[in-house]
Amino acid sequence: MIELIYILNRFREENSKNFASVLSLEKVILSTASEFQTIQVIETTQFGKTLVMDGKTQSAAFDEYVYHETLVQPAMLCMHPYLPKTVFIGGGGELATVREVLRHSCVEKVIMVDLDEV
């Protein structure tokens, strides 16, 4: 299991051999492991609740909308006039992609498949 690096209430993420991010850590909300990965949900002063998988930041409450809006909205808008009633999402365990898809009233059904049950 990959352990998060906590030093003096800080979360340190090794981004590369020559670069690391250090954030003020408020608390660890969840720390667990699945068959596929380690999962932590932490709260940082700078970004709020943050999803960390295998020691790498995946998403943070402060700015996750930027990623998910730009992932979903262009694809949904390009489908006009063929508005989708059913949308398949591969992955998407944090449900932010589903949230963005459901902003479109034409969507009646979302099918989401994620390898990891955690």
GUMI-908704 format. One record per residue: x, y, z of N, C-alpha, C, O in turn. Coordinates in steps of 0.05 Angstrom, whole numbers, plus 32768, in hexadecimal, padded with zeros to 4 digits. Example, Ala and Ser with C-alpha at 12.3 -4.5 7.8 and 13.67 -1.06 7.14 Angstrom:
GUMI-908704
81087F8E809C80F67FA6809C81087FBE809C811D7FBE80A981017FD3808E81117FEB808F81028001809D810C801780A1
***
This chain:
GUMI-908704
80117FE880008000800080008012801980008025801B8010800B802C7FEF801A80457FEE8011805680057FF9805B8008802380608014801D8072802A801F808F8021803380968014800C809F8029801080BC8024802680C68036802B80BC804C803480DA802C804980E6803C803F80FD804B803881128040803D80FA80668034810F8077804B811880898056810880988052813180878067813C8098805D815780A3805681698094805B815880BE8052817180CB8038817C80BF8037819380B78024816B80BE800A817280B3800B817C80967FFD818F808F801C816F8087801E8176806A801B815C805A8022814680638010815F8042800E8149802F8022814F801980218164800D8035813C80158049814080008044812B7FEA804281137FEF804381357FD2803F81247FBB805781277FA8805D813D7F9F806481107FA3807A81107F91807081107F75806680FB7F6B807281277F67806781297F4C807B811E7F37807381137F22809481217F3C80A981167F2B80C381147F3B80C3811B7F5380D8810C7F2F80F281097F3D80FB81247F48810981247F5D80F5813A7F3B80FF81547F4380EA81677F4D80F0817F7F5180D2815E7F5180BC81707F5980A981627F6C80A1814B7F6880A181707F81808D81667F94807A817D7F9C808281947F9D806181767FA1804D81897FAB804A81847FC98049816D7FD28048819A7FD8804481977FF5802C81A97FFC802B81C17FF78018819C80097FFF81AA80107FFA81A7802E80028194803A7FED81BC80397FE581BA80567FCF81A680597FBA81A8804B7FD38193806A7FC0817D806E7FAE818380867FB88186809D7F94818580827F81818980987F7B816E80A57F7D816C80BE7F74815A80957F6E813F80A07F6D812A808A7F6B813080737F70811180937F6C80FA80817F5080F080867F4980E8809D7F3F80F080727F2480E880747F2180CA80707F1280BD807E7F3080BF805D7F2E80A380567F49809A804C7F5780A8803D7F51808280557F698076804A7F64805880497F61804B805D7F64804E80307F5D8032802C7F6B802780137F78803780047F69800E800E7F7580027FF67F617FEE7FEB7F527FE17FF97F627FEC7FD07F527FD87FC27F657FC57FB57F7D7FC67FB97F5A7FB37FA67F6A7FA07F977F7C7FAE7F827F917FA47F7A7F737FC67F7A7F817FD47F647F917FEC7F6C7FA47FF37F5E7F8B7FF97F827F9880127F897F94801A7FA67F83800F7FB47FA4802E7FAF7F9F803A7FC97F8E80537FC57F9180617FB17F7D80587FD77F6B806F7FD57F6B807F7FEF7F68807380057F7080997FED7F6E80AA80047F5C80C27FFC7F5D80CC7FE67F4D80CB80107F3F80E4800D7F4A80F580247F4780EE803C7F56810B801D7F61811D80317F558139802E7F49813F801A7F58814980427F50816480417F68817680447F77817480577F6C8187802F7F83819980307F7981B580327F6281BC802B7F8981C7803D7F8281E380417F7E81F080267F6B820080227F8F81EA80137F8E81F77FF97F7881EE7FE77F6C81FE7FD97F7281D47FE67F5F81C97FD27F4781BB7FDE7F3681B17FCE7F4481BA7FF87F2D81AC80047F30818E80017F46818480017F19818080007F1A81637FFE7F28815B7FE47F2381667FCE7F3A81487FE67F4B81407FD07F4C81227FCE7F5181147FE27F4881177FB67F4A80FB7FB27F6680F47FA97F7081007F957F7380E27FB77F8E80DA7FB17F8E80BC7FAC7F8580AC7FBD7F9880B37F957F9980977F8E7FB680907F887FC3809D7F787FBF807B7F947FDB80727F917FEF80897F968003808B7F887FE8809A7FA97FFA80B07FB17FF980C87F9F800980DB7FA37FE880C87F8B7FE680DE7F787FCA80EB7F797FB680DE7F797FCA81057F7A7FB181147F7A7FA181107F617FAC81127F4B7F8881097F647F7681047F4D7F63811B7F497F5D81237F327F5981267F5F7F44813A7F5D7F4281497F787F47813D7F8D7F3B81627F777F3781717F907F1E81827F8E7F17818C7F787F1081867FA47EF781957FA57EFA81B17F997EE881BB7F8C7F1181BD7F9D7F1581D97F957F1381DD7F777F0881F17F6D7F1E81CA7F677F2081CE7F4B7F1781B77F397F1C81B77F217F0B81A27F447F04818B7F347EF081917F1D7EF181847F097EE081A67F227ECC81AD7F0D7ED981B47EF37ECE81B07EDD7EF181C07EF47EFF81C87EDB7F0481AF7ECA7EFF81B07EB27F0E819A7ED67F1481827EC77EFA81757EBD7EF8816F7EA57EE681717ECF7ECF81627EC77EBD81717EB37EB181657EA27EBB818C7EB67EAB819B7EA27EB881997E877EAA81957E737ED3819C7E867EE0819C7E6B7EE1817F7E607EE4817C7E487EDE816B7E707EDE81507E677EC281497E5A7EC1813D7E457EAD81527E677E92814A7E5F7E84815D7E4C7E7981557E387E8581777E537E74818A7E447E7A818B7E267E67818A7E167E93818C7E1D7E97818C7DFF7E8B81737DF27E8081767DDC7E8F815C7DFE7E8481447DF17E6681447DF07E5A813C7DDC7E59814D7E057E3C814E7E067E3181637DF27E1E815E7DE47E3E817A7DF07E35818F7DDF7E3A81897DC17E2B81917DB07E4F817A7DBC7E5581727DA07E41815E7D947E40815A7D7C7E3181527DA57E1E813E7D9C7E05814A7D917DF4813C7D857E0181647D947DEA81727D8A7DE8816F7D6C7DFC81737D5F7DD281687D5F7DB781667D6B7DB0814A7D747D9981447D7B7DC481387D757DBF811C7D7D7DC3811A7D9B7DD881107DA57DB081237DAA7DB381247DC77DB281087DD47D9F80F97DCF7DC781027DE37DC880E67DEE7DB480E27E057DB180F37E167DA680CB7E047D9480C47E1A7DA380B27E2E7D9C80B27E467DB680A37E247DC680917E357DE380977E327DED809B7E1B7DF180997E487E0E80A07E487E1D808B7E577E1580837E6E7E3380817E4C7E44806D7E597E5D807C7E637E69808C7E557E6480777E7C7E7D80827E887E8E806B7E927E86805C7EA37EA680697E867EBA80567E8F7ECB80627EA47EDA80757E9E7ECB80587EBC7ED980647ED37EC680777EE07EAE80727EE17ED0808D7EEA7EBE80A27EF67EB5809D7F127EA080A57F197EC5808F7F227EBE80877F3D7EB6809D7F4F7EA780987F637EBF80B57F4B7EB980CB7F5D7E9F80D97F567E9680EB7F647E9280D17F407E7880D97F377E7780F67F2C7E6180FF7F257E8C81047F2A7E8C811F7F1F7E85811F7F017E7881327EF87E8E810B7EF27E8781097ED67E6981047ED37E5C81107EC17E5E80F37EE47E4180EF7EE47E3281097EE97E1F810F7EDC7E3C81187EFD7E2F81327F037E2E81447EEA7E1981507EE57E4381457EDC7E4481577EC47E32814C7EAE7E24815C7EA17E3281327EAA7E2081267E957E03812C7E9C7DF381327E8A7DFC812A7EB57DE0812D7EBD7DD7814B7EBD7DBF81507EC27DE8815D7EB77DE081797EB37DD0817C7E997DC381907E947DD181677E887DC381687E6E7DA981597E717DA881417E777D9381677E6E7D78815C7E727D7181467E5F7D5E81377E647D7F81447E497D7A812E7E357D8281137E407D7880FE7E367D9481127E537D9F80F97E5D7D8A80EC7E707D8180F77E837D8380D37E697D6F80C47E797D7D80AE7E897D7280A57E9D7D9480A57E7F7DA2808F7E8C7DC080927E8A7DCB80997E757DCE808D7EA17DEB808D7EA17DF480717EAA7DEB80677EBE7E0680657E9B7E11804B7EA27E2F80517EA87E3E80597E977E37804C7EC17E5280507EC97E5F80367ED27E5380287EE37E7680307EC87E8480177ECF7E9F80207EDA7EAE802E7ECC7EA680167EF27EC0801C7EFD7ECC80027F077EBE7FF27F147EE57FFD7F007EF27FE47F077EF47FE07F267EF27FCA7F2F7EF77FF67F347EFC7FF57F517EE37FFB7F607ED680107F5D7EDB7FE97F727EC27FED7F827EC680017F987EB2800C7FA17EDE80067FA07EE380197FB67EDD80357FAC7EE080487FBA
***
